Amino acid sequence: MGKTKATLDTNILISALGWAGNPYKVFEKAVRGEIELIISEELFYELVEALEYPKLHFTEEQKDRFKSLQATHTCFPLKSSEK
């Protein structure tokens, strides 16, 4: 059986990057390669934009952590119209 696949929305990913808790635990499993994180290209760019919001106070290290995960673990599934 293959890896468990998970889709997380922007709010959950923001929580995972900024605070401890269940979203963080799921995110860490993706970082360790225990699960496969699947997000759409649109969600990825929404998150990249949200990480820049001054009110969230993300450090460059936190931002880079997500971007490195995207580069190695995230896949962008086909849009339904492309299937």
C-alpha positions as CSV (number, residue, x, y, z in Angstrom):
1,M,0.0,0.0,0.0
2,G,1.3,3.5,-0.9
3,K,1.7,6.5,1.4
4,T,-1.3,8.2,2.9
5,K,-2.2,11.3,0.9
6,A,-3.5,14.5,2.5
7,T,-4.9,17.7,1.1
8,L,-4.8,20.7,3.5
9,D,-6.4,24.0,2.9
10,T,-4.6,27.4,3.4
11,N,-5.9,27.9,6.9
12,I,-4.6,24.5,8.1
13,L,-1.2,25.1,6.5
14,I,-1.0,28.5,8.1
15,S,-1.7,27.0,11.4
16,A,0.8,24.2,10.8
17,L,3.5,26.7,10.0
18,G,2.8,29.1,12.9
19,W,1.6,27.1,15.8
20,A,1.8,23.7,17.5
21,G,-1.2,21.3,17.3
22,N,-2.7,18.8,15.0
23,P,-2.1,20.8,11.8
24,Y,1.6,21.0,12.8
25,K,1.7,17.2,13.4
26,V,0.3,16.5,9.9
27,F,2.7,19.0,8.3
28,E,5.7,17.3,10.1
29,K,4.6,13.9,8.7
30,A,4.8,15.4,5.2
31,V,8.2,16.9,5.9
32,R,9.5,13.5,7.1
33,G,8.0,11.9,4.0
34,E,5.5,9.7,6.0
35,I,2.5,11.1,4.1
36,E,2.2,12.8,0.7
37,L,0.9,16.3,0.8
38,I,-1.2,17.2,-2.2
39,I,-2.3,20.7,-2.9
40,S,-3.4,22.5,-6.0
41,E,-1.2,25.1,-7.7
42,E,-3.8,27.8,-6.8
43,L,-3.7,26.9,-3.1
44,F,0.1,26.9,-3.2
45,Y,0.2,30.5,-4.5
46,E,-2.6,31.5,-2.1
47,L,-0.4,30.3,0.8
48,V,2.7,31.9,-0.6
49,E,0.8,35.2,-0.6
50,A,-0.7,34.6,2.8
51,L,2.8,34.0,4.3
52,E,3.7,37.6,3.5
53,Y,0.8,39.1,5.5
54,P,2.5,41.3,8.1
55,K,-0.1,40.4,10.8
56,L,1.0,36.7,10.7
57,H,4.6,37.5,11.6
58,F,6.2,34.6,9.9
59,T,9.9,34.4,9.9
60,E,11.9,33.8,6.7
61,E,12.8,30.4,8.1
62,Q,9.1,29.5,8.5
63,K,8.4,30.6,4.9
64,D,11.4,28.7,3.6
65,R,10.3,25.6,5.4
66,F,7.1,25.5,3.5
67,K,8.7,26.4,0.2
68,S,11.3,23.6,0.6
69,L,8.4,21.1,1.3
70,Q,6.7,22.2,-1.9
71,A,9.9,21.6,-3.9
72,T,10.4,18.0,-2.6
73,H,7.1,16.6,-1.4
74,T,4.1,18.4,-2.9
75,C,2.4,17.5,-6.2
76,F,-0.1,19.4,-8.1
77,P,-2.9,17.1,-9.3
78,L,-4.6,17.6,-12.7
79,K,-7.5,19.9,-12.8
80,S,-10.8,18.0,-13.3
81,S,-11.1,19.5,-16.9
82,E,-7.7,17.9,-17.8
83,K,-8.6,14.3,-16.8
